[in-house]
Amino acid sequence: MDANQELQLIRSARIDLHAFAQLYDHYFPIIYAYTLNRCANKEIAEDVTSNVFIKMIKLIKEFDEKKSLTLKPLLFRMAHNLLIDQQRNMSRHSNLNEATHAQTPDLDKPIIINTLQEKINKIMLKLNERYQQILSLKYYAELTTEEIAEVMDLNKNNVYVLLTRAHEAFRKEILENDPESEIFNLLQSY
């Protein structure tokens, strides 16, 4: 969906449930994938994603076309903030590491992919929060540099610098912890 189509849907979604459903269908998979990657817990990802779309109802009513032509950066910023809120609430009530980093196996995927994803998640958790966020936005949410800049409230040059540093930190973690990993071999091809 291009920006003009989305803008028309946003305008229509203010009064038409069908238009809202189209926006929901378009954004649900990528918001859910992003939240699941960030917290590695299916239930939390589902809760956060649901809350993003509940808040999207209000967002659509107040959407300012002069500031943005798409919802994407706003939805990802909302998802990020809700994840932080969720982690804060959980840390008050239980052990954060056990609750947010428990892996829920996906029986539909081959075991090899699950193992590779599990290794990537373990490496990501060793990185600082900003590196985790920018790598997730770039590779799981597949946002453009401009969209990442809007979500993270940075300029484009800062996004490039932060992304380069995050790549380097990710590569360093692999080298230190699992240099024989297939992930390292994949990184060599880039």
Protein Blocks (a to p, Z undefined) as FASTA:
>chain_A
ZZklmmmmmmmmmmmmklmmmmmmmmmmmmmmmmmmmnopaklmmmmmmmmmmmmmmmmm
mocfklpcbfklmmmmmmmmmmmmmmmmmmmmmcfklmmmcccddfkbcfklmmmmmmmm
mmmmmpcfklmmmmmmmmmnopafklmmmmnopafklmmmmmmmmmmmmmmmmmmmommb
mklmmmmmZZ
